[in-house]
Amino acid sequence: MSRPRTRVGRRQSGERLGGFIYGTILVLAVIVAGAKAFEHEAGHIAGLVVVTVLVFWLAHVYADALAHAVAYDQHLSFADLRRIAHREASMLEAAVPPLVALLLGALGIVSTRLAVWVAFGLGLVVLCAQGITFARVERMGRLGTFAVVAANLGLGVALVGLKLFVSH
């Protein structure tokens, strides 16, 4: 039997889940742009993903740190900054599965085209898993779970459609 989550634990899980979803969508969008710009260079696409996700992560940490200082009317401590950086790290973690696929392409193990499609597929699987996780935490029924997963996948599929539109 599992223990119920505390309010703080639930809030932290929710914040990390948000970062995973945002990070995955960001990665998929970067892959769309990168696949068009670097059609035959999976390494360049992977580099673009890494740099973009790092910059967005830093921007989120910076913005949240400033917001925290204002909201709590206090100077930002190193512990607060570390906690914010850890919470936002889920954006970085979301990039890992698609990056693995792109790195296989960069190493010549698979073609760049296949690496890009596998990266997209992994991103969609992650979006699906994130939707299921949310639905379980919220104790949604099948219809609610389906709706959340469909919304997550809808965003991902819209990006795949954009990729197809841009590349043809």
C-alpha positions, 0 to 999 in steps of 0.5 A, a space after each residue: 500500500 502506498 503512502 499518500 503524498 504530502 502537500 509539499 511532495 505533491 507540489 514538487 512532483 507537479 513542478 517537475 512534471 511541468 518541467 518535463 512536459 515543457 522540456 519535451 515540447 521544447 526539444 521536439 520544436 528544436 528538432 523540427 528546426 534543426 532537422 530542416 537546417 541540418 538535414 544530414 547532421 544529427 550531431 549539429 541537431 543534438 548540439 542545437 538541442 543541448 544549447 537551447 535546453 541549457 539556455 532555457 533552463 538557465 532562463 527559467 532558473 533566473 526568472 524563478 529565482 527573481 520571482 522567489 526573492 520578490 514573492 518572499 520579500 527576502 534575499 535569495 539564499 544559495 539553498 533557494 537557488 539550488 532548490 530552484 535549479 533542481 526543480 527546473 532540471 526536469 527540463 534538462 532531463 526531458 532532453 535525454 531520450 531524444 538526445 540519445 537517438 540523435 547521438 546514435 545518428 551523430 556516431 553513424 550508427 543510424 542515419 540522421 533521418 532515422 535518428 530524427 524520427 526516433 528522437 520524435 518517437 521517444 519524445 512522443 512516448 515521454 509525453 504519453 508517459 507524462 500524461 499517464 503520470 498526471 492522470 494517476 496522481 490526479 486519480 483520473 478515470 480512463 476518460 480523463 487519462 485519455 484526455 490528458 494523454 491526447 492533449 500531450 500527444 496532440 502538442 507533440 503530433 502538431 510538432 511532427 506535422 510542422 516538421 513534415 510541413 517545413 521539410 517538404 
